[in-house]
């Protein structure tokens, strides 16, 4: 019984971490897109924008969550249009 409880706690920790990673990527994407709307030549924002898009489409993303990365990206792109 106790081993099962510990395993569930560990799984919850991993899920929390995965969610935090995704939330940070969403935050970084939104911030980069906003910066690019103000200044299309912002190289750092362009790099972050490209990297977060690549992350949402990556194998790693699909291992972290059951969310559809392409759909999430689509929704994020629509936000500020």
C-alpha positions, 0 to 999 in steps of 0.5 A: 500500500505505501509503495503505491502511495509513494509511486502516485506522489512521484507521478504527481510531482512529474505531472506538476513539473511537466505542467510548469514547463508547458506553462513557462513555454506559453508565457515565453511565447506570448511575451516574445510575440508581444515584443515582436509586435512592438519591434519586428527586429527584436532578435532575442524575441525572434529566437524565443518565438522560434524555440517555443514553436519548435518545443510545442511541435516536439517529441518532448512536448508530446511526452510531457502532455496529452495536449495537441501542441499544434492546436495549442500553438494555433490558439496562441497565434490567434490570441493577439490577432 
